[in-house]
Amino acid sequence: MPSSPLRVAVVCSSNQNRSMEAHNILSKRGFSVRSFGTGTHVKLPGPAPDKPNVYDFKTTYDQMYNDLLRKDKELTSYTQNGILHMLDRNKRIKPRPERFQNCKDLFDLILTCEERVYDQVVEDLNSREQETCQPVHVINVDIQDNHEEATLGAFLICELCQCIQHTEDMENEIDELLQEFEEKSGRAFLHTVCFY
């Protein structure tokens, strides 16, 4: 078992739904966790599929919430699709979304929620100058971007983190552990090791 708690990052595109649901569950289970997005902007569903609400990563969850409240006078669409509830949860966890590429903290484990985000995280880590040669395991767990799948995916991520936390030798046991999780969950995981 690792001598100190795993330092975990969960990353999706906008740091709104999937990464924040996992952040919420992992933090309640006692993990040292941070969450991020990799997009250039934060996007939330808008009045039409081709008209998303777009925000800068500096915009707080509270500001997004109030902006959508203002846009949705009857409180129907953003309430019914769960966006206001999601933002309310998010602002209780941290003030604003964070962009992975702007974070220089070290993690033991980075979990991404879709292959495109996994590629962006690996590309960013590989473009950094190696300083400590500390390994970081990057694992992709494909999770559809809707509320139900985000919740199911967050519990799967939490279970995976708990199993990794309890390994005697993460470096030598992680491949076998991921294979067991693939069989159990019916999902394929991407996995690579990068170095800080």
SULQUIJO-V861215 format. One record per residue. N is the residue number from 1. SS is DSSP state (~ for helix, > for strand, _ for the rest). PSI is psi in radians with two decimals (* if undefined). OMEGA is omega as a letter, one per 30 degrees, with the letter a starting at -180 (999 if undefined). Layout:
n:ss:psi:omega
N:SS:PSI:OMEGA
N:SS:PSI:OMEGA
This chain:
n:ss:psi:omega
1:_:2.37:a
2:_:2.52:a
3:_:-0.45:l
4:_:2.78:a
5:_:2.58:l
6:_:2.40:l
7:>:1.98:a
8:>:2.44:l
9:>:2.45:l
10:>:2.28:a
11:>:2.26:l
12:>:-2.81:a
13:_:-0.82:a
14:_:0.04:a
15:_:0.83:a
16:_:-0.99:a
17:_:-1.26:a
18:~:-0.88:a
19:~:-0.61:a
20:~:-0.61:l
21:~:-0.76:l
22:~:-0.72:l
23:~:-0.81:a
24:~:-0.88:a
25:~:-0.77:a
26:~:-0.71:a
27:~:-0.62:l
28:~:-0.42:l
29:_:0.11:l
30:_:0.17:l
31:_:2.61:l
32:>:1.76:a
33:>:2.54:l
34:>:2.75:l
35:>:2.69:a
36:>:2.93:l
37:>:2.84:l
38:_:-0.09:a
39:_:2.93:l
40:_:-0.48:l
41:_:2.87:l
42:>:2.21:a
43:>:2.33:l
44:>:2.64:l
45:>:2.48:l
46:>:-2.80:a
47:>:-0.38:l
48:>:2.71:a
49:_:-0.56:a
50:_:0.14:l
51:>:1.17:a
52:>:2.79:l
53:>:2.13:a
54:>:2.30:a
55:>:2.75:l
56:_:2.68:l
57:_:-0.30:l
58:_:-0.24:a
59:_:2.29:a
60:>:2.79:l
61:~:-0.62:l
62:~:-0.73:l
63:~:-0.71:l
64:~:-0.79:l
65:~:-0.87:a
66:~:-0.61:l
67:~:-0.77:l
68:~:-0.62:l
69:~:-0.76:a
70:~:-0.69:a
71:~:-0.40:a
72:_:1.25:a
73:_:-0.68:a
74:_:-0.05:a
75:_:0.67:a
76:_:-1.03:a
77:~:-0.83:a
78:~:-0.34:l
79:~:-0.81:a
80:~:-0.66:a
81:_:0.04:l
82:_:0.05:a
83:~:-0.74:l
84:~:-0.70:l
85:~:-0.75:a
86:~:-0.80:l
87:~:-0.62:l
88:~:-0.75:l
89:~:-0.82:a
90:~:-0.76:a
91:~:-0.26:l
92:~:-0.28:a
93:~:-0.78:a
94:_:2.84:a
95:_:-0.69:a
96:>:2.85:l
97:_:2.70:l
98:_:2.56:a
99:>:2.23:a
100:~:-0.73:a
101:~:-0.29:l
102:~:-0.01:a
103:_:2.27:l
104:_:0.18:l
105:_:2.73:l
106:_:2.44:l
107:_:2.73:l
108:_:-0.54:a
109:>:2.22:l
110:>:2.15:l
111:>:2.21:l
112:>:2.78:a
113:_:0.01:l
114:_:2.73:a
115:~:-0.66:l
116:~:-0.71:l
117:~:-0.71:l
118:~:-0.84:a
119:~:-0.71:a
120:~:-0.70:l
121:~:-0.82:a
122:~:-0.75:l
123:~:-0.76:a
124:~:-0.80:a
125:~:-0.71:a
126:~:-0.35:l
127:~:-0.23:a
128:_:2.63:l
129:_:2.24:l
130:_:2.27:a
131:_:-0.79:a
132:_:-0.27:a
133:_:0.34:l
134:_:2.28:l
135:>:2.59:l
136:>:2.23:l
137:>:2.21:l
138:>:2.12:a
139:>:2.30:l
140:>:2.27:l
141:>:1.85:a
142:_:2.13:l
143:_:2.16:l
144:_:2.58:a
145:_:1.22:l
146:_:2.89:a
147:~:-0.78:a
148:~:-0.84:a
149:~:-0.59:l
150:~:-0.70:l
151:~:-0.83:l
152:~:-0.76:l
153:~:-0.65:l
154:~:-0.69:l
155:~:-0.64:l
156:~:-0.78:l
157:~:-0.75:a
158:~:-0.79:l
159:~:-0.73:l
160:~:-0.79:l
161:~:-0.71:l
162:~:-0.73:l
163:~:-0.73:l
164:~:-0.70:l
165:~:-0.57:a
166:_:0.11:l
167:_:2.65:l
168:_:-0.64:a
169:_:1.54:a
170:~:-0.76:a
171:~:-0.65:a
172:~:-0.28:a
173:~:-0.22:a
174:~:-0.66:a
175:~:-0.78:l
176:~:-0.70:l
177:~:-0.76:l
178:~:-0.65:l
179:~:-0.73:l
180:~:-0.73:a
181:~:-0.63:l
182:~:-0.79:a
183:~:-0.75:a
184:~:-0.73:a
185:~:-0.29:a
186:_:0.27:l
187:_:2.60:l
188:_:2.40:l
189:>:2.40:l
190:>:2.53:a
191:>:2.35:l
192:>:2.89:l
193:>:2.27:l
194:>:3.02:a
195:>:2.45:l
196:_:*:999
